[in-house]
Amino acid sequence: MLDINSFFSGFLDIINKVTVNDIIDISIVAYIFYKIFMFIKDTRAEQVLKGIIFLLVATQLSETFKLHTLHWLLVNALEIGFLAAIIIFQPELRAGLEHIGRTRFKFFLKGSPNTSEETFNKMIEEIVEALYSLSRQKIGALIIMERETKIGDIINTGTIIDAEVSRQLLINIFIPNTPLHDGAVVIRDSKVKAAACFLPLTESKDLSKDLGTRHRAAVGVSEVSDCISLIVSEETGDVSIAKAGKIYRNIPKERMESILKKNLKPKVDEKSFLKGGIFK
């Protein structure tokens, strides 16, 4: 029978051998694993991670119980699966690396051009008025608000405008049968940078079947960058927001302005958008 005193004596010996470097090392590794888990939570990668953990456990058990054939199959499956995962989850890996670049090394980069409080508030007001004017007319629209992650490759697919944000300009762009109405408008540094831009479509299976190409494009671009997508439904006139691969539908006008100010204001803590939903 295990001697309790011997157990605690051995435990205390281990504690006494722990150095400050060990504590720092363990803390860093634990933090990295925590951030990885939070990043992939509620995504396809979470399910894949569970599958990988299961295979690792099964591989160790097959070796312990000397199940040689099964062990050989599992080892080779893991080797091939590792390469396959890199290919299949390239968008998630890219988003993860961009996330690291935004949060860890931001101090190496120059900040975006300063925007005065008055200019910022005016821009938000113009966007909101344009969205709900289009909503009342049931004119479909898609506006992308660029943030830390630059989406120049998407801007280059459209027509460069580089004009001040105004409700008249935004409404005119999305009027049906006009040259620039098909595609997305990208707003960068408080200016309408480009129109008629093409966006990547999401492959998520979790979206409602009643959402069309415009909504899938809005979610798709939010999966590969930290932008905020604003969508007006052509069918219902509902105004929605897409962020970080998730869509929040039918946002009332009285809430839209405060949501945009809270999440687009310079140096805002972007986590506030995600914790507890966007209405906190």
C-alpha positions as CSV (number, residue, x, y, z in Angstrom):
1,M,0.0,0.0,0.0
2,L,1.3,3.5,-0.9
3,D,2.6,5.4,2.1
4,I,0.9,8.8,2.2
5,N,3.9,10.4,3.9
6,S,6.3,9.0,1.2
7,F,4.0,10.3,-1.5
8,F,3.9,13.9,-0.1
9,S,7.6,13.8,0.6
10,G,8.3,12.9,-3.1
11,F,5.8,15.5,-4.2
12,L,7.5,18.2,-2.1
13,D,10.9,17.1,-3.5
14,I,9.6,17.7,-7.1
15,I,8.2,21.1,-6.1
16,N,11.5,22.1,-4.6
17,K,13.3,21.2,-7.8
18,V,11.1,23.5,-9.9
19,T,12.9,26.6,-10.9
20,V,11.6,30.0,-12.1
21,N,12.6,29.0,-15.7
22,D,10.4,25.9,-15.4
23,I,7.4,28.0,-14.3
24,I,7.9,30.4,-17.2
25,D,8.4,27.5,-19.6
26,I,5.2,25.8,-18.5
27,S,3.2,29.0,-18.5
28,I,4.2,29.9,-22.0
29,V,3.4,26.5,-23.4
30,A,0.0,26.5,-21.5
31,Y,-0.8,29.9,-22.9
32,I,0.1,28.9,-26.4
33,F,-2.2,25.8,-26.2
34,Y,-5.0,27.9,-24.7
35,K,-4.8,30.5,-27.5
36,I,-4.7,27.7,-30.1
37,F,-7.8,26.2,-28.6
38,M,-9.7,29.5,-28.4
39,F,-8.7,30.3,-32.0
40,I,-10.0,27.0,-33.4
41,K,-13.0,26.7,-31.1
42,D,-16.3,26.2,-33.0
43,T,-14.5,25.8,-36.3
44,R,-13.8,22.8,-38.5
45,A,-10.3,22.6,-37.1
46,E,-11.6,21.8,-33.6
47,Q,-13.2,18.6,-34.9
48,V,-9.9,17.7,-36.7
49,L,-7.9,18.3,-33.5
50,K,-10.2,15.9,-31.7
51,G,-9.6,13.3,-34.4
52,I,-5.8,13.8,-34.2
53,I,-5.9,13.4,-30.4
54,F,-7.9,10.2,-30.8
55,L,-5.4,8.8,-33.4
56,L,-2.4,9.7,-31.1
57,V,-4.0,7.8,-28.2
58,A,-4.9,4.8,-30.4
59,T,-1.3,4.8,-31.8
60,Q,0.2,4.7,-28.3
61,L,-2.2,2.0,-27.1
62,S,-1.5,-0.2,-30.2
63,E,2.2,0.1,-29.4
64,T,1.7,-0.7,-25.7
65,F,-0.4,-3.8,-26.5
66,K,2.0,-4.8,-29.3
67,L,-0.7,-4.6,-32.1
68,H,2.0,-4.3,-34.8
69,T,-0.2,-4.2,-37.9
70,L,-2.6,-1.6,-36.4
71,H,0.3,0.4,-35.1
72,W,1.9,0.5,-38.5
73,L,-1.3,1.7,-40.1
74,L,-1.9,4.4,-37.5
75,V,1.7,5.7,-37.8
76,N,1.5,6.0,-41.5
77,A,-2.0,7.5,-41.3
78,L,-0.6,10.2,-39.0
79,E,2.3,11.0,-41.3
80,I,0.0,11.3,-44.4
81,G,-2.7,13.1,-42.4
82,F,-0.3,15.8,-41.2
83,L,0.5,16.8,-44.8
84,A,-3.2,16.5,-45.8
85,A,-4.2,18.8,-42.9
86,I,-1.8,21.5,-44.1
87,I,-3.4,21.4,-47.5
88,I,-7.0,21.2,-46.4
89,F,-6.8,23.8,-43.7
90,Q,-4.6,26.3,-45.6
91,P,-7.2,29.1,-45.0
92,E,-7.3,28.5,-41.3
93,L,-3.5,28.4,-41.1
94,R,-3.3,31.6,-43.0
95,A,-5.8,33.3,-40.8
96,G,-3.9,32.0,-37.7
97,L,-0.6,33.4,-38.9
98,E,-2.3,36.7,-39.8
99,H,-3.8,36.8,-36.3
100,I,-0.3,36.3,-34.8
101,G,1.0,39.0,-36.9
102,R,-1.7,41.4,-35.8
103,T,-1.4,40.7,-32.1
104,R,2.2,39.8,-31.4
105,F,4.2,42.0,-33.7
106,K,2.0,45.0,-34.1
107,F,4.6,47.2,-32.4
108,F,6.9,46.7,-35.4
109,L,4.4,48.2,-37.8
110,K,3.4,51.8,-38.4
111,G,-0.2,52.5,-37.4
112,S,-2.9,53.5,-39.9
113,P,-3.3,57.2,-40.7
114,N,-4.8,59.1,-37.9
115,T,-8.6,59.7,-38.2
116,S,-10.1,62.5,-36.1
117,E,-13.1,61.7,-33.9
118,E,-15.3,64.0,-36.0
119,T,-14.3,62.3,-39.3
120,F,-14.7,58.9,-37.8
121,N,-18.2,59.6,-36.5
122,K,-19.2,61.2,-39.8
123,M,-18.0,58.2,-41.7
124,I,-20.1,55.8,-39.5
125,E,-23.2,58.0,-39.8
126,E,-22.9,58.1,-43.7
127,I,-22.5,54.3,-43.8
128,V,-25.4,53.6,-41.5
129,E,-27.7,56.0,-43.4
130,A,-26.7,54.4,-46.7
131,L,-27.3,50.9,-45.4
132,Y,-30.8,51.6,-44.2
133,S,-31.8,53.7,-47.2
134,L,-30.8,50.7,-49.4
135,S,-32.6,48.4,-46.9
136,R,-35.9,50.4,-47.3
137,Q,-35.6,50.1,-51.1
138,K,-34.6,46.4,-50.9
139,I,-31.4,47.0,-52.9
140,G,-28.7,44.5,-52.2
141,A,-25.4,45.8,-50.9
142,L,-22.1,44.5,-49.6
143,I,-19.6,46.8,-47.8
144,I,-16.3,45.6,-46.4
145,M,-14.6,47.6,-43.6
146,E,-10.8,46.9,-43.8
147,R,-9.0,46.7,-40.4
148,E,-5.6,45.5,-39.5
149,T,-5.3,42.8,-42.2
150,K,-4.8,44.5,-45.5
151,I,-6.9,43.1,-48.4
152,G,-5.2,44.7,-51.3
153,D,-5.6,41.6,-53.4
154,I,-9.3,41.9,-53.1
155,I,-9.2,45.7,-53.8
156,N,-7.3,45.0,-57.0
157,T,-10.1,42.9,-58.3
158,G,-12.4,46.0,-58.4
159,T,-12.4,49.5,-59.7
160,I,-10.4,52.0,-57.6
161,I,-12.4,55.0,-56.4
162,D,-10.5,56.5,-53.5
163,A,-13.3,58.9,-52.5
164,E,-14.6,60.3,-49.3
165,V,-17.4,58.2,-47.7
166,S,-20.9,59.6,-48.3
167,R,-24.3,58.1,-48.3
168,Q,-25.0,59.4,-51.8
169,L,-21.9,57.7,-53.3
170,L,-22.6,54.4,-51.6
171,I,-26.3,54.4,-52.6
172,N,-25.4,55.2,-56.2
173,I,-22.9,52.4,-56.4
174,F,-25.4,49.8,-55.5
175,I,-28.3,51.0,-57.7
176,P,-29.1,48.0,-60.0
177,N,-27.9,47.9,-63.6
178,T,-25.1,50.5,-62.9
179,P,-21.5,49.6,-63.8
180,L,-20.3,49.1,-60.2
181,H,-23.3,47.6,-58.4
182,D,-22.2,44.0,-58.8
183,G,-19.6,43.1,-56.1
184,A,-18.4,44.6,-52.9
185,V,-17.3,48.1,-51.8
186,V,-14.1,48.2,-49.7
187,I,-13.6,51.0,-47.2
188,R,-10.0,51.6,-46.2
189,D,-8.7,54.5,-44.0
190,S,-12.2,56.2,-43.9
191,K,-12.4,56.3,-47.7
192,V,-14.3,54.3,-50.3
193,K,-11.2,52.6,-51.8
194,A,-12.8,50.4,-54.5
195,A,-16.1,49.1,-55.8
196,A,-17.2,46.0,-57.7
197,C,-14.6,43.9,-55.8
198,F,-14.8,40.0,-55.9
199,L,-14.7,38.1,-52.7
200,P,-14.0,34.5,-51.7
201,L,-17.1,32.5,-50.9
202,T,-17.3,30.6,-47.6
203,E,-17.4,26.8,-47.7
204,S,-19.1,26.7,-44.2
205,K,-21.9,24.2,-43.9
206,D,-23.3,26.0,-40.9
207,L,-24.9,28.9,-42.7
208,S,-28.6,29.0,-43.3
209,K,-29.8,27.7,-46.6
210,D,-31.7,30.9,-47.3
211,L,-28.5,32.9,-47.5
212,G,-27.3,33.7,-51.0
213,T,-24.0,34.5,-52.7
214,R,-23.8,38.0,-51.2
215,H,-23.9,36.7,-47.6
216,R,-21.6,33.8,-48.3
217,A,-19.1,36.2,-49.8
218,A,-19.3,38.5,-46.7
219,V,-18.6,35.5,-44.4
220,G,-15.9,34.2,-46.7
221,V,-13.8,37.4,-46.6
222,S,-14.2,37.6,-42.9
223,E,-12.7,34.2,-42.6
224,V,-9.5,35.2,-44.3
225,S,-9.1,38.6,-42.7
226,D,-10.2,40.6,-39.6
227,C,-12.5,42.9,-41.7
228,I,-16.2,43.6,-40.9
229,S,-18.7,42.9,-43.6
230,L,-22.0,44.8,-43.9
231,I,-24.7,43.2,-45.9
232,V,-28.1,44.4,-47.1
233,S,-30.4,41.6,-48.3
234,E,-32.0,42.2,-51.7
235,E,-34.9,39.8,-50.8
236,T,-35.8,41.0,-47.3
237,G,-34.0,44.3,-46.9
238,D,-32.4,42.9,-43.6
239,V,-29.1,44.4,-42.6
240,S,-26.5,41.9,-41.3
241,I,-22.9,41.9,-40.1
242,A,-20.2,39.2,-40.7
243,K,-17.1,39.0,-38.5
244,A,-14.5,36.2,-38.0
245,G,-16.5,33.7,-40.0
246,K,-19.8,34.3,-38.2
247,I,-22.8,36.3,-39.4
248,Y,-25.2,38.3,-37.2
249,R,-28.5,38.9,-39.0
250,N,-31.2,41.6,-39.0
251,I,-29.4,44.3,-37.1
252,P,-31.7,47.2,-36.2
253,K,-30.6,50.7,-37.2
254,E,-30.6,52.1,-33.7
255,R,-27.9,49.5,-32.8
256,M,-25.8,49.6,-35.9
257,E,-24.1,52.9,-35.3
258,S,-23.0,52.0,-31.8
259,I,-21.8,48.5,-32.9
260,L,-19.7,50.0,-35.7
261,K,-18.2,52.7,-33.5
262,K,-17.3,50.1,-30.8
263,N,-15.6,47.8,-33.2
264,L,-14.0,50.1,-35.7
265,K,-12.7,52.8,-33.5
266,P,-8.9,53.0,-33.6
267,K,-7.1,50.8,-30.9
268,V,-10.4,49.3,-29.9
269,D,-10.1,45.9,-28.2
270,E,-11.5,43.6,-31.0
271,K,-12.2,40.9,-28.5
272,S,-15.2,42.9,-27.3
273,F,-16.9,42.0,-30.6
274,L,-16.6,38.3,-29.9
275,K,-17.1,38.0,-26.2
276,G,-20.8,37.5,-25.5
277,G,-21.9,38.6,-29.0
278,I,-21.7,42.0,-30.6
279,F,-24.4,43.6,-28.6
280,K,-22.5,43.7,-25.3
